[in-house]
Every structure is written in structure tokens, then in C-alpha cells.
Amino acid sequence: MDMTAQIKKNLISRIKDSKDLKFLKALQTIFDTSEQALYPLSPEQERSISKGRKQIKNGQFSSNESVISETREWLKKK
């Protein structure tokens, strides 16, 4: 069983066995807030994020190290 399945199984068991209303309400709050968007995004922002995810999927990105290196080189020229 993978780690995700094991954690889910453990949580389900603990929730079923719990009689603590405060605990259950706290879990409900966690689930409710995790399902809501933290920040409302405009359609343009959502398109940009989607485009970026596609670029990553297609290998069109730079490593953090190369970006830092390029930035340092650029700063030396200024």
C-alpha cells in the first residue's frame, strides 16, 4: 500500500472512531478551506498558469541554478 493510501486509511479510521465534536468540526473547517481557492484568479491569470503548466510538461523551463547564474552574469554587466 502506498503512503497516500495508508494515510487516508488511518485518517478514515480515526474520524470514524472519534466522538470529539470540536475535533470533527476542526477537520471539517480544514476540508472546507482546502477546497476553496486561496486567491481568486482572473481568467487571464488562469490562462497564464495553464500555459506555464503546459510549458513545464513539455520541458520548456530553466533550472533554478541556471536562472541564478544568468542573473548574476546580467548584474555584472550593469
N, C-alpha and C positions, 0 to 999 in steps of 0.2 A: 504494500500500500504506500502510495507516495505521501509526502509531507502534507500537502494540501488536504488530501482525503482524511488523513489522520487527525489534523486539527479540526476539520469540520465534524468528524465523528465525536471527538472529545467535547467540542462546544455543544453539539446537539444533546449529548448525554447530560452535560452539566445543566443546560437550560431545562431539560425535561425534569430533572431531579430537584431543581431549585423551587423553594417556596418563598423566597425573599422578593417581595414586591418591588422594593427600591432597586434591587439589582436588576430585575427584569425590565423595569422602566428605563434604567440607565442603558441597558443593551438596546432597547427599542429606540432610544434617542440616538445612540451611535449609528444604528442601521438607517434611521430616517435622515440623519445629516450626511451620511456617506453616500446616500442615493441622490442628494441634491447637488447641483453644480456649485462649487465654491465661488466661482466668479461667473456672472452672466457674460457670455461672449456674443459679439455681433456676428452676423453671417460672414462678413469679411474675415474676421479672426478665425472662425471655424474653418473657412476655406483655406486659409494660410496654414493652419495646423494640419489639415488633411494633406495639403501639398507637401509639407515638411515630412510627414509620416511616410508618404509615398517615396520621397527622395531617400529617406533613410533605408526603406525596404529595398530600394534599387542601388544601394551602396553609394549614393551621391552625398557624401558628407566628409568632413575633415576630422581628424582626431584632435583631441584637446591639446596634445603636445605640439602638433603642427601649427595649430592656431596661435598658441602662445609663442612659439618660435617665430612665426611670421609677424606677429605683433611686435615682438622685441626688435626684430630687424627693421620694421617700419618706423618704430620710435627712434631708433638710432639715426635714421635719415632726417629726422625733424630737427 
